[in-house]
């Protein structure tokens, strides 16, 4: 049976590197949205608990409820939460309308748009939003932004950070004036944090970096020794001895150029989230054997006869082949693929 193997030691190694960079493990928050970037929500939550991580961020309430027992707080980045959700499930607020929908007494984090022009309230709405949160009887636990320029060269990264510093100052003043606890502040993701040397935020939301990747321009963030956590393994279905000229798979796009080759099929295809390699792609297994096009929905062919093959141990190679990023490669994997922590 095909499986995704989750390397726990690589994960702990990455966490240690990131904690050392930001100054302490207490400042590390993990982003486990979208099934933990394809790695498995529960599997990664349990590893985070073992590592002593207190805060997590997920896509929605459904994901948050599943892992709430393992963290002090889990923030749902999108959607609302119901009054019956566990108290440590927090919700990110993106608009004045959403504030009015959240049940009284819920813990919330206010998202402020500092220039990405995507989600969050506008800076000029900040006072109105703070007043609405207080009037609604919500508990403001955090104020957040998302600096969308952490991967890029140029000055926009720094201007967004300055804007968030202004937001922080205004919120802190509001909290003092109204006798409210100071909320936590955070705006940096993986690349943004790793390019920064003096991080003022209370925590950093580490996503792709905990899984072993960075997608930043090399002049922005240098390699720090992160290790990929996930690898994809497939089991052999059958093996055939095929003559020279034998054509394999849909359309016969793979044709053997040598005599008496052993060709095996394995139980992974594009239905599992692996890419549909065709005659224009060339990809080898981790053991160096060629994956033959075309990849089918539920299986693929490899020159060789191993009982199992590693189809991917570094998502960067597939990302380059399909002109995308490791995020997409990882999050494509089907939730029905077995995840095994090693």
ABEGO torsion letter per residue (X at the ends): XBBBBBBAAAAAAAAAAAAAAAGBAAABBBBABGGGGGAEAAAAAAAAAAAGBABBBBABAAAAAAAAAABABBBBABEBBBAABBAABBBBBABAAAAAABBBGBBBBBBBBAGAGBBEBBAAAAAAAAAAAAAAGBBBABBBBBBAAAABBEAAAAAAAAAAAAAAAAAAAAAAAAGBBBBBBBABBAAAAAABABBABABBBBBAAAAGBBABBAAABBBAGBBBABBBBBBBABBBBBBBGBBBEBGGABBBABBGBBBBBBABBAAAGBBBBBAABBBBBAAGBBBBOBBBAABBBBBEABABBBABABAAAAAAAAGBBAAAAAAABBAABBBBBX
